[in-house]
Amino acid sequence: MAIRASIGQYYSADSPIHRLDPRVKLMGTLAFMVSCFFVDSVETLLLAGAAAFTAIALARVPLRRLLAQIRPIALFLVITSVINLFLVQTGPIALQLGPVVIHADGVSAAVLYTVRFFLLLLGGSLLTLTTTPVALADAAEKLLAPLERAGVPVRQGTLVLSIALRFVPTLSQEAENIVAAQTARGTDLENKGALAYARACVPLIVPLFASALRHADNLGRAMDARCYTGGARTHYHVMKLDPRRDGAACLALALYLAALVALRLA
């Protein structure tokens, strides 16, 4: 069994998407992901798909890397598709096998909901591949800074977010090492049913949890040694909006959202 987690892994490339301000990328991605919930027709689906794959082409990120991030959630997409396929009982009958009846609207709903969730996940994956965890945390801190006036601990929250994203690949590698060690001791994690597979993974939880606690303890000691008290942080890279580059991205996003609204109202 191979455990792969590419969340938090930055893909280095020189592309227009990589050079965008992290705040623009974060807000644009969130706007695109929200817009995916309003995709309800073939036209809007094609528009959202064109926007997503245009961004992927501009980012120069291999599609294989993007799909590697979505692979762990593929089961969720399959379950969503099957639920819509069998529970939507409107429209003409498309297929009938004994008591099992599949309607045309069920097929449409299964395809529509699965594809739009797929596009939503593509947008989130592209953001994490083209933006470092530190840049994402800094962008979130800048965007949420007004909440500090209401007593919200924005700096501490974004620091936790940055650390969490940074340690996802580390814990993934730890999990792979634990699986390799357990396999060398005779544990069989292949060719098992769902229940047997879950039962076989239980012995992996304790060492992985212990490893996570060890990393957290070491990080806490390192922060204490550097006298970190949770106050204001300085930034090595100061974010600055580029009127042409970031302005063009904002304009493209506005045109996409306007087109989506126009298609929904048509």
Residue, then its C-alpha position, 0 to 999 in steps of 0.5 A: m500500500a502506498i500512501r501519497a499526499s501532495i497537499g502542501q507540496y509546492y510545484s515550482a515553475d515560472s508561470p503567470i499563475h505562480r507570479l500572481d499575488p497570493r492574495v489575488k490567487l486565494m480570493g480568486t480560487l475561493a470565488f471560483m470554488v463558490s461559483c462551482f456550486f452555482v453550475d446547474s447546466v451544460e453551458t455553465l459547466l462548460l464555462a467553469g471547465a474552460a476557466a479551470f483548464t485555462a488556469i491549469a494551462l497558464a500555471r504549467v502544472p502537469l495534470r498528473r500532479l493535479l490528479a494526484q491531489i484529487r485521488p484520495i477524494a475520488l471515492f467521495l466523488v464516486i459515492t456522490s455520483v452513485i447517490n444521485l444516479f439512484l435517488v433521482q427518480t424523475g424524467p424518462i427511464a434510461l435503464q431498468l434492470g429488474p427492481v433497479v430503475i435509472h432515470a435520465d434526470g438521475v444520470s444528468a444529476a450524477v454527471l453534473y454534481t460529480v464534474r462540478f465537484f471535480l472542478l472545485l477540487l481542481g481549483g483548490s489543488l491548483l492553488t496549493l501547487t502554485t502557492t507556498p504554504v507560507a505565502l498562503a498563510d501570509a495572504a490569509e493574514k493580510l485578508l483577515a487582518p480587519l478581524e483583529r479589531a474584533g479580538v479574533p487571533v488572526r496571526q495565531g490562526t494563520l501561523v497554525l494554518s502554515i504549520a499544518l500545511r507544511f507538515v502534511p508532506t512530512l506526516s505522509q512520508e512518516a506514514e509511508n515509512i511506518v507502512a514499510a516497517q509494518t510490511a517488513r514485519g509481516t503485515d499484509l495491507e494488500n488485497k483486503g476488503a474495506l472492513a479488513y483493510a480498516r482493521a489492518c490500518v489500526p496498528l498504524i495509527v499509534p506510531l503515526f500519532a506518536s510521530a506527530l506529537r514528537h514533531a509538535d514537541n520539537l517545533g514548540r521547543a524550537m519556537d521557545a528557543r527563538c523567544y517566539t511569543g505569538g506577537a506580530r511577525t515580520h515577512y521576508h517577502v513583502m506582498k505587493l499588487d502588480p497593477r497589470r498582472d494582478g489587475a488582469a487576473c481580477l478582470a478575467l475573474a470578473l468576466y468569468l463570474a459575469a458570464l456565469v451569472a448571465l448564463r444562469l439568468a438566460 
